């Protein structure tokens, strides 16, 4: 609470886009709950796709004239939008940005403090995952066109991205991996603050009975870099059941890969956390085959008492503890995952211990730590 006679600092929230339910949007939601009077500024907003901010004043940029599905190729328009957004933010004291791309590039006035929460490492398709993106941009038959123009533009875009990353007063990373990549590519250190996870919603199953249809599970957007193809092939070859929850650009390709095998089951996206928790809690294990900056879905699985088989890279290194709440596989290959699944079958996990390992990632803890970071940065 502000002292008597002292004006309460004016806070604004900025994010790249609000067009779907995802990890970055969950972070924005938590920050909005922490600062309910703060307006949100973003380049694109789809109220039909995400209804978390109906009680909030959301300011949308001119980039919103483009369809949300094109956001992968809108880096230049977004850069222009965020580079000039400071004019609309001049009356605010503290700018809190949730960034996966260009929103970190807000120019600050002398009286302002900019706190940028990096929802991942430096823009991955410019830096660490450039080769993977060029190989498969994710536009199907139009890949060759996107690839051609991206190669022409990536040099200037990297320079802009680096310049933008120097503007915030404080950088905060969502994992140790993201912090290390930030120092590598942006030449700046970042404090680590794990994102909020609905650990109170994802709970242990009310029964200890083993399901007759024992299965592994993964919940994810079905896009190429998530490498869900590895999980499908590993389960097909080892005779294991796998449930995939979600949808995305790779959905049809993954269905073709699974064929008509009864081992693989696809379930559309489940928006209800309670329904998703009930399904996840029945699984034998959660398969996490992608290189993620953090990975909220595996934490949800842990909270439900479900151990995780994770690629030994990225954010998973912050929360998977070998033999206690899961196991790792070393290479992003079918063979490496199958070996980990075989090892997993010989392990015994304490569901209570697995669930307890997720409690450090609660929404309450996130808000407390973020408030402390804001206070430190602003001197309040």
C-alpha positions in Angstrom: 0.0 0.0 0.0 1.3 3.5 -0.9 2.2 5.8 2.0 -0.1 8.7 2.7 0.3 11.5 0.1 2.2 9.3 -2.2 0.7 8.4 -5.6 0.3 4.8 -6.4 2.7 3.9 -9.3 0.8 3.4 -12.6 1.4 0.0 -14.1 0.8 -1.1 -17.7 1.1 -4.7 -19.0 2.4 -5.4 -22.5 2.5 -8.7 -24.4 3.2 -9.8 -28.0 -0.3 -11.1 -28.7 -3.4 -12.6 -27.1 -4.8 -15.0 -29.6 -4.9 -18.4 -27.9 -4.7 -20.2 -24.6 -1.0 -20.8 -23.9 1.8 -20.4 -21.4 2.5 -16.8 -22.2 -1.2 -16.0 -21.9 -1.3 -17.7 -18.5 1.5 -15.5 -17.3 -0.3 -12.4 -18.5 -3.4 -13.6 -16.7 -1.5 -13.9 -13.4 0.0 -10.5 -13.8 -3.4 -9.0 -14.6 -4.7 -10.6 -11.3 -1.7 -9.1 -9.4 -2.3 -5.6 -11.0 -6.1 -5.6 -11.9 -6.2 -1.9 -12.7 -3.3 -2.2 -15.2 -4.4 -2.0 -18.9 -3.0 -4.5 -21.4 -1.3 -3.4 -24.6 -0.8 -6.0 -27.4 -0.4 -6.3 -31.1 -3.2 -8.8 -31.7 -6.2 -9.9 -29.6 -8.8 -12.5 -30.4 -11.6 -12.2 -27.9 -13.4 -15.2 -29.5 -10.3 -17.4 -28.9 -9.4 -16.3 -25.3 -11.9 -14.8 -22.8 -9.6 -14.4 -19.8 -9.4 -10.6 -20.2 -13.0 -9.6 -20.6 -12.8 -7.6 -17.3 -9.7 -5.7 -18.5 -9.0 -2.8 -20.8 -7.1 -4.3 -23.7 -5.5 -1.9 -26.2 -4.9 -3.6 -29.6 -2.5 -2.4 -32.3 -3.0 -2.0 -36.0 -1.3 -5.4 -36.5 -4.6 -6.9 -35.5 -5.8 -6.4 -39.1 -3.8 -9.5 -40.0 -5.2 -13.0 -39.2 -3.8 -14.4 -36.0 -2.6 -17.6 -37.8 -0.1 -15.5 -39.7 1.8 -14.3 -36.6 4.9 -16.3 -37.5 5.6 -14.0 -40.4 4.5 -10.7 -38.8 7.8 -10.0 -37.1 8.4 -6.8 -39.1 5.0 -5.3 -38.5 5.2 -6.2 -34.8 8.6 -4.6 -34.5 7.3 -1.4 -36.0 4.3 -1.5 -33.7 6.2 -2.0 -30.4 9.0 0.4 -31.4 6.4 3.2 -31.4 4.1 2.0 -28.6 6.0 4.2 -26.0 3.9 7.2 -27.0 0.8 5.5 -25.7 2.6 4.4 -22.5 4.1 7.7 -21.5 1.7 8.2 -18.6 2.7 4.9 -16.9 5.5 4.5 -14.4 6.1 0.7 -14.6 5.9 -1.3 -17.8 5.7 -5.1 -17.3 6.2 -7.0 -20.5 5.5 -10.7 -21.1 7.7 -11.4 -24.1 8.2 -14.2 -26.6 9.1 -12.0 -29.6 9.2 -8.2 -30.2 7.3 -6.7 -27.2 10.5 -6.3 -25.2 11.4 -3.4 -27.6 9.3 -0.8 -25.7 11.2 2.5 -25.5 11.3 3.9 -21.9 11.0 7.5 -20.8 13.4 8.6 -18.0 10.7 8.2 -15.3 9.8 4.7 -16.3 10.9 1.2 -15.2 10.6 -1.6 -17.7 10.4 -5.2 -16.4 10.5 -7.8 -19.2 9.5 -11.3 -18.4 11.0 -13.5 -21.1 8.7 -16.4 -21.8 11.6 -18.2 -23.3 15.1 -17.7 -24.7 16.0 -15.1 -27.3 13.5 -15.3 -30.2 14.2 -18.8 -31.1 13.6 -18.7 -34.8 16.3 -16.0 -35.1 18.8 -17.6 -32.8 19.0 -21.1 -31.2 16.4 -22.8 -33.4 17.1 -21.0 -36.6 18.3 -24.1 -38.5 15.2 -26.1 -37.4 12.9 -23.3 -38.4 14.5 -22.9 -41.9 14.2 -26.7 -42.4 10.5 -26.6 -41.6 8.8 -23.2 -41.1 5.5 -24.9 -40.6 3.6 -23.5 -43.6 3.3 -26.7 -45.6 3.3 -26.1 -49.4 4.3 -22.5 -48.8 7.4 -23.4 -46.9 9.7 -22.6 -49.8 8.4 -19.0 -50.0 8.6 -18.4 -46.3 12.1 -19.9 -46.2 13.4 -17.7 -49.0 12.2 -14.4 -47.4 13.2 -15.5 -43.9 16.8 -16.1 -45.0 16.9 -12.6 -46.5 15.4 -10.9 -43.4 17.0 -12.8 -40.5 20.2 -10.7 -40.4 18.4 -7.4 -40.0 15.8 -9.0 -37.7 18.6 -10.3 -35.4 20.0 -6.8 -35.1 16.6 -5.4 -34.2 16.0 -8.2 -31.7 19.3 -7.6 -30.0 18.7 -3.8 -29.9 15.2 -4.4 -28.4 16.6 -6.7 -25.7 18.8 -3.8 -24.4 15.8 -1.5 -23.6 14.2 -3.1 -20.5 15.5 -2.0 -17.1 15.3 -5.6 -15.8 15.1 -8.9 -17.7 13.4 -11.9 -16.0 13.7 -15.4 -17.5 11.3 -18.2 -17.1 14.0 -20.9 -16.5 17.7 -21.4 -16.0 17.9 -22.4 -19.7 16.3 -19.2 -20.8 18.6 -17.2 -18.6 21.7 -18.9 -20.0 20.5 -18.3 -23.6 19.7 -14.7 -22.8 23.2 -14.1 -21.6 24.6 -15.9 -24.7 22.7 -14.0 -27.4 21.7 -10.7 -25.7 24.8 -10.2 -23.5 22.6 -9.5 -20.5 21.9 -11.3 -17.3 18.4 -12.2 -16.2 16.8 -13.2 -13.0 15.0 -16.5 -13.0 11.3 -16.7 -12.1 9.4 -19.8 -12.9 6.0 -19.2 -14.5 2.7 -19.9 -12.7 1.2 -23.4 -13.0 -2.3 -24.5 -11.8 -0.9 -27.0 -9.4 -4.0 -26.7 -7.2 -6.2 -27.8 -10.1 -4.0 -30.8 -11.1 -4.4 -33.2 -8.3 -3.7 -36.8 -7.4 -6.2 -39.3 -8.7 -8.8 -40.3 -6.1 -8.1 -44.0 -6.7 -4.9 -46.0 -6.6 -6.4 -48.7 -8.9 -4.4 -49.4 -12.0 -6.3 -48.6 -15.2 -7.0 -51.6 -17.4 -5.9 -49.4 -20.3 -2.5 -48.3 -19.0 -1.2 -45.5 -21.1 1.3 -42.7 -21.5 0.1 -39.2 -22.2 1.3 -35.9 -23.7 -0.7 -32.6 -23.8 0.7 -30.1 -26.3 0.1 -27.9 -29.3 0.7 -30.2 -32.3 3.4 -28.3 -34.1 6.5 -29.7 -35.7 9.1 -28.6 -33.2 7.3 -30.3 -30.3 8.5 -33.6 -31.9 5.4 -35.6 -31.0 6.3 -37.8 -33.9 9.0 -39.3 -31.7 6.5 -40.2 -29.0 4.2 -41.8 -31.5 6.9 -43.9 -33.1 8.4 -45.0 -29.8 5.0 -46.2 -28.5 4.1 -48.0 -31.8 7.5 -49.8 -31.8 7.3 -50.7 -28.1 3.6 -51.6 -28.0 2.7 -48.9 -25.5 -0.5 -46.9 -25.5 -0.3 -43.2 -26.0 -2.9 -40.4 -25.6 -2.2 -37.1 -27.3 -4.3 -34.2 -26.2 -4.4 -31.1 -28.4 -4.4 -29.9 -31.9 -2.3 -27.8 -34.3 -0.7 -27.6 -37.7 0.8 -31.1 -37.5 -2.4 -32.9 -36.4 -3.1 -34.5 -39.7 0.6 -35.6 -40.2 0.6 -37.2 -36.7 -2.6 -39.0 -37.4 -1.1 -40.4 -40.7 2.0 -41.5 -38.7 -0.2 -43.3 -36.2 -2.3 -44.9 -38.9 -5.1 -47.1 -37.6 -3.2 -48.4 -34.7 -5.3 -48.9 -31.5 -2.3 -47.9 -29.5 -2.5 -44.2 -30.4 -5.5 -42.1 -29.4 -6.0 -38.4 -30.3 -8.2 -36.2 -28.1 -9.0 -32.6 -29.1 -7.9 -29.7 -26.9 -9.5 -29.8 -23.5 -10.1 -26.3 -22.2 -11.3 -27.3 -18.8 -8.4 -27.7 -16.4 -10.5 -30.0 -14.2 -11.3 -32.4 -17.1 -7.7 -32.4 -18.2 -6.5 -33.1 -14.7 -8.8 -36.1 -14.4 -7.4 -37.5 -17.6 -3.8 -36.8 -16.9 -3.9 -38.2 -13.4 -4.9 -41.7 -14.8 -1.8 -41.9 -17.0 1.2 -44.0 -16.2 3.6 -41.3 -17.3 3.9 -38.1 -19.3 6.1 -38.0 -22.4 7.9 -34.6 -23.0 10.0 -34.9 -26.1 10.6 -31.2 -27.1 13.2 -28.7 -26.2 11.1 -26.1 -24.2 12.2 -23.0 -22.4 10.1 -24.3 -19.4 7.2 -26.6 -20.0 4.0 -26.0 -18.0 2.3 -29.3 -19.1 4.9 -31.5 -17.5 4.5 -29.5 -14.2 0.7 -30.1 -14.4 1.4 -33.8 -14.8 3.8 -33.9 -11.9 1.2 -32.1 -9.7 -1.3 -34.9 -10.6 1.3 -37.4 -9.4 2.3 -38.5 -12.9 6.1 -38.9 -13.5 7.6 -37.5 -16.6 9.9 -38.9 -19.3 11.7 -35.7 -20.6 14.4 -34.8 -23.1 17.5 -33.8 -21.1 17.6 -30.3 -22.4 15.9 -27.0 -21.8 13.6 -26.1 -18.9 13.0 -29.7 -17.8 16.4 -29.6 -16.1 14.9 -27.2 -13.5 12.3 -29.6 -12.2 12.8 -33.2 -13.3 14.9 -35.2 -10.8 16.1 -38.5 -12.1 14.4 -41.5 -10.4 12.3 -39.2 -8.1 9.7 -37.7 -10.3 10.7 -38.9 -13.7 13.6 -39.8 -16.0 15.5 -38.3 -18.9 16.4 -39.4 -22.4 19.6 -37.9 -23.9 18.8 -37.5 -27.6 15.8 -36.4 -29.5 15.4 -39.8 -31.2 13.0 -42.6 -31.2 15.7 -45.0 -30.0 16.7 -42.8 -27.0 13.1 -42.3 -25.9 12.4 -46.1 -26.2 15.4 -46.8 -24.0 14.1 -44.3 -21.4 10.6 -45.8 -21.5 12.1 -49.3 -20.9 14.0 -47.9 -17.9 10.9 -46.1 -16.7 9.0 -49.4 -16.6 11.5 -50.7 -14.0 11.2 -47.7 -11.7 8.9 -47.2 -8.8 7.6 -43.7 -8.1 5.9 -42.3 -5.0 2.9 -40.4 -6.3 2.8 -38.2 -3.3 6.5 -37.3 -3.7 6.0 -36.7 -7.4 3.0 -34.4 -6.7 5.0 -32.5 -4.0 7.8 -31.7 -6.5 5.4 -29.4 -8.4 4.3 -27.2 -5.5 7.1 -24.8 -5.9 5.5 -23.6 -9.2 2.2 -22.3 -7.8 0.5 -19.2 -9.0 0.8 -17.7 -5.5 4.5 -18.2 -5.5 4.8 -16.5 -8.9 2.9 -13.4 -7.8 4.9 -13.0 -4.6 8.2 -13.3 -6.4 7.1 -10.9 -9.2 5.9 -8.3 -6.7 9.3 -8.5 -5.0 11.1 -8.0 -8.4 8.8 -5.0 -9.1 9.5 -3.5 -5.7 13.3 -4.0 -6.1 13.3 -2.4 -9.5 11.2 0.6 -8.6 12.5 1.1 -5.1 9.1 0.7 -3.4 
